[in-house]
Amino acid sequence: MKYGAHFLILILLLTIFQACAPPVENNVGEGPESPTYLSDTLLASAITGIPEFATGYEHQAMVLGTFHFNRSSDGSDVVASNHIDVMNSQSQRQIEEIVAEIVVDFMPTVIAVEWRPSFQPKIDSLYQEYLKGNWKLVKNEAFQIGFRVAKALDLATIHCVDNRPPQPDSMNEIDDWDMYAESLGQTEAFKEYDVDNKAFNDYMDEMLSALNLRQYLQLVNSPEHLKRYKALSFTGLVNLGQNDTYVGADLTGNWYRRNTRIFTNVRSLCESKSERVLVIYGAGHKWALDEIFDGSPEFELVQPFL
């Protein structure tokens, strides 16, 4: 096993310290000469001595989870029956307030949105027409929030960073999930959380009519919602599979795969070592993207100002 030079020096100094210390008649006690004290000191020094990254990146990432403003393009697994009218005067005023807060408090240098890179020329064209006053913002969070923030900060454009990896091959062989679960003897594991998860989805649907736009964005970006939404990926379907065929686990892994690719696309947009990136994405992505950005040594995760 190889150790870093700093750790070896630490071991050497502690060895010399122990050798020079006066003999102790018994090993009981927690004084500076006791084995327990020395062991704790070594552990504390080992922990604080873990080498830090020295590459010098100081990026910040803010993932703003949203509902899809244009319900007709909502590709979520659960499409709400209720919806917030993002074009009425109250919603428009709240969007403008959120935009102003992001501009003042975060001042993003890069804006990333849930469109695939193949749409970048179209997004660039629409943005230029918007800047000229020739195009009115339509129902889409990338436009309503992204374009407004970009214009206020004189950014060149917003960036399309989405990715859709193919579904696992194991899925293609399944026509009926209930029958497949029954064939594996896993119906109980597959269905165990159906009632709980339906209650959650129904509740979030109800909140679309009970809350206004800003309140709903506050709800879906809250730690409580993120934890509960994350549980959807780790109950029910994730348990479906056996031996070398883990269909449910592969689907959950594919969700990480997609979000990791999104992270990679965002990271590639950082031209300096200190960018502030606003990521505007469907709220279902937020828990995964937060985990990934928080795990990167290059980014500090910043929560939305809502």
C-alpha positions in Angstrom: 0.0 0.0 0.0 1.3 3.4 -0.9 1.0 6.5 1.4 1.5 10.1 0.6 4.7 11.9 1.7 2.7 14.0 4.3 1.3 10.9 5.9 4.6 9.2 6.2 6.1 12.3 7.8 3.2 12.3 10.2 3.8 8.7 11.2 7.5 9.4 11.6 6.9 12.4 13.9 4.4 10.4 16.1 6.9 7.5 16.3 9.6 9.8 17.5 7.1 11.4 20.0 6.2 8.1 21.4 9.9 7.0 21.6 10.8 10.1 23.5 7.9 10.1 25.9 8.6 9.0 29.5 7.5 5.4 30.3 3.9 5.0 31.5 3.3 2.5 34.3 -0.1 1.6 33.1 -2.1 2.2 30.0 -5.2 3.5 31.8 -6.2 7.1 31.2 -6.6 9.7 28.5 -3.6 11.8 29.2 -1.2 13.0 26.4 1.0 10.0 27.0 -1.7 7.3 26.8 -2.0 5.0 23.8 -5.6 6.0 23.4 -4.8 9.6 23.2 -2.0 9.0 20.7 -4.3 6.8 18.6 -7.0 9.5 18.6 -4.4 12.2 17.8 -3.1 10.1 14.9 -6.6 9.6 13.5 -7.5 13.3 13.8 -4.3 14.2 12.0 -4.9 11.6 9.4 -8.4 13.0 8.7 -7.4 16.6 8.5 -4.4 15.6 6.4 -6.5 14.2 3.5 -5.2 15.9 0.4 -7.4 18.6 -1.1 -7.9 19.2 -4.8 -5.4 21.7 -6.0 -6.8 22.4 -9.5 -8.4 25.7 -8.4 -11.9 25.5 -9.9 -14.4 27.7 -8.2 -17.6 27.1 -10.2 -21.0 27.5 -8.7 -24.1 25.7 -9.9 -27.7 26.5 -9.2 -30.2 23.9 -10.3 -33.7 25.5 -10.6 -36.2 22.7 -10.7 -39.4 23.6 -12.5 -42.6 22.1 -13.8 -42.9 22.2 -17.5 -44.6 25.4 -18.4 -45.9 24.0 -21.7 -48.0 21.0 -20.6 -48.3 19.8 -24.3 -44.5 19.1 -24.3 -44.4 17.5 -20.8 -42.5 14.3 -21.2 -42.7 13.3 -17.5 -43.8 9.8 -16.5 -46.7 11.3 -14.6 -48.5 14.1 -16.4 -50.6 16.4 -14.1 -54.2 16.9 -14.8 -54.0 20.4 -13.3 -51.7 23.1 -14.4 -50.6 26.7 -13.6 -51.3 29.3 -16.2 -47.8 30.8 -16.6 -49.1 33.5 -19.0 -51.6 35.2 -16.7 -50.6 38.5 -15.0 -49.9 37.0 -11.6 -47.5 34.3 -13.0 -45.8 36.7 -15.3 -45.2 39.1 -12.4 -43.8 36.3 -10.3 -41.5 35.1 -13.1 -40.1 38.6 -13.5 -39.5 38.7 -9.7 -37.7 35.4 -9.8 -35.6 36.5 -12.8 -34.6 39.7 -11.0 -33.6 37.8 -7.9 -31.4 35.4 -9.9 -29.8 38.2 -11.8 -29.0 40.3 -8.7 -28.1 37.5 -6.2 -26.5 34.9 -8.5 -25.5 36.7 -11.7 -25.0 33.5 -13.8 -22.4 33.5 -16.5 -23.8 30.4 -18.1 -27.4 29.2 -18.5 -28.2 25.6 -19.3 -31.6 24.3 -20.3 -33.5 21.1 -21.0 -33.1 21.0 -24.7 -30.9 18.6 -26.7 -27.8 20.2 -28.4 -29.3 19.5 -31.8 -31.8 22.3 -31.1 -29.0 24.9 -30.3 -29.2 26.7 -33.7 -33.0 27.1 -33.2 -32.5 28.4 -29.7 -29.8 30.8 -30.8 -32.1 32.1 -33.6 -35.1 32.6 -31.3 -32.9 34.4 -28.7 -31.6 36.8 -31.3 -35.2 37.6 -32.4 -36.2 38.0 -28.8 -33.4 40.5 -28.2 -34.5 42.5 -31.3 -38.1 42.5 -30.0 -39.4 40.4 -32.9 -40.4 37.3 -30.9 -42.7 37.0 -27.9 -41.8 34.5 -25.2 -44.0 31.4 -25.3 -44.8 28.8 -22.6 -41.5 27.2 -21.9 -39.3 27.7 -18.8 -36.2 27.9 -21.0 -37.7 31.0 -22.6 -39.7 32.5 -19.8 -36.8 32.3 -17.3 -33.7 31.5 -19.3 -34.1 34.1 -22.0 -35.0 36.8 -19.5 -32.0 36.1 -17.3 -29.7 35.9 -20.3 -30.9 39.2 -21.7 -30.6 41.0 -18.4 -27.0 39.9 -18.1 -26.1 40.5 -21.7 -25.3 36.8 -22.3 -24.7 35.5 -25.8 -27.3 32.7 -25.5 -28.6 29.9 -23.4 -27.2 26.4 -23.8 -28.9 23.1 -24.7 -27.5 20.4 -22.5 -30.0 17.6 -22.4 -29.3 14.0 -23.3 -31.5 10.9 -23.8 -29.5 7.7 -23.5 -31.2 4.6 -24.9 -33.3 2.4 -22.6 -31.6 -0.8 -21.3 -32.0 -3.7 -23.7 -33.6 -5.8 -21.0 -36.7 -3.5 -21.2 -37.4 -4.4 -24.8 -38.3 -7.9 -23.9 -41.1 -6.9 -21.5 -44.6 -6.3 -22.8 -46.5 -6.6 -19.5 -44.8 -5.4 -16.3 -47.4 -7.1 -14.0 -47.0 -10.4 -15.7 -43.2 -10.1 -15.6 -43.2 -9.3 -11.9 -45.5 -12.3 -11.3 -43.3 -14.6 -13.3 -40.4 -13.7 -11.0 -42.4 -14.0 -7.9 -41.8 -10.3 -7.2 -45.3 -8.9 -7.4 -45.2 -7.8 -3.7 -41.9 -5.9 -4.1 -43.2 -4.4 -7.4 -46.5 -3.2 -6.0 -45.6 -2.5 -2.3 -45.4 1.3 -2.7 -48.0 1.8 -5.4 -50.5 3.4 -3.0 -47.9 5.6 -1.3 -46.5 6.8 -4.6 -49.9 7.4 -6.1 -50.8 9.5 -3.1 -47.6 11.6 -3.6 -48.3 12.1 -7.3 -51.9 13.0 -6.6 -50.9 15.5 -3.9 -48.4 17.2 -6.2 -51.1 17.4 -8.8 -53.5 19.0 -6.3 -50.8 21.6 -5.4 -50.7 22.8 -9.0 -54.2 24.2 -8.5 -53.7 25.2 -4.8 -50.5 27.2 -5.2 -49.3 30.0 -7.4 -46.3 29.7 -9.7 -43.7 31.0 -7.2 -45.1 28.8 -4.4 -45.1 25.7 -6.5 -41.5 26.3 -7.5 -40.6 26.8 -3.8 -42.3 23.4 -3.1 -40.6 21.4 -5.8 -37.2 22.9 -4.9 -37.6 22.2 -1.1 -35.5 19.5 0.6 -38.6 17.7 1.6 -39.9 17.4 -1.9 -36.5 16.3 -3.3 -36.2 13.5 -0.7 -39.7 12.3 -1.4 -39.3 12.5 -5.2 -36.0 10.6 -5.0 -37.8 7.8 -3.3 -39.8 7.1 -6.5 -36.6 5.8 -8.0 -35.9 3.5 -5.2 -39.3 1.9 -4.6 -41.4 -0.5 -6.7 -39.9 -0.9 -10.1 -36.3 -0.7 -8.9 -36.8 -4.1 -7.2 -37.8 -5.9 -10.4 -35.2 -8.4 -11.6 -33.1 -11.4 -10.7 -29.8 -13.2 -11.4 -28.1 -11.1 -14.2 -31.2 -9.3 -15.4 -32.1 -6.3 -13.3 -34.6 -4.4 -15.3 -35.7 -2.0 -12.5 -32.2 -1.3 -11.3 -31.0 -0.7 -14.8 -33.7 1.9 -15.3 -32.7 3.7 -12.2 -29.1 3.5 -13.3 -30.1 4.9 -16.7 -31.6 8.0 -14.9 -28.2 8.6 -13.3 -26.6 8.0 -16.7 -28.8 10.7 -18.3 -28.1 13.2 -15.5 -24.4 12.5 -15.4 -24.3 13.2 -19.2 -26.2 16.5 -18.5 -23.5 17.4 -15.9 -20.7 16.6 -18.4 -22.4 18.9 -21.0 -22.7 21.7 -18.4 -19.1 21.3 -17.3 -17.9 21.6 -20.9 -19.5 25.1 -21.0 -17.2 26.5 -18.3 -14.5 28.4 -20.1 -12.9 29.9 -17.0 -12.2 28.4 -13.6 -14.9 30.4 -11.9 -18.3 30.2 -13.7 -21.8 30.6 -12.2 -24.1 28.2 -13.9 -27.8 28.4 -13.8 -29.4 25.0 -14.7 -33.1 25.2 -15.5 -34.6 21.7 -15.5 -37.6 19.6 -14.8 -37.9 19.2 -11.0 -37.6 15.4 -11.4 -33.9 15.9 -12.3 -33.0 18.2 -9.4 -32.2 15.6 -6.8 -29.8 13.8 -9.1 -28.2 16.9 -10.5 -27.8 18.3 -7.0 -26.0 15.1 -6.0 -23.7 15.2 -9.0 -22.8 18.8 -8.8 -22.3 18.6 -5.0 -20.0 15.6 -5.6 -17.8 17.4 -8.1 -14.7 19.1 -6.7 -15.1 21.8 -9.3 -18.6 23.1 -8.2 -20.2 24.6 -5.2 -23.9 23.8 -5.1 -26.1 26.9 -4.6 -29.8 26.5 -3.9 -32.3 28.8 -5.7 -33.3 32.0 -4.2 -37.0 31.4 -3.8 
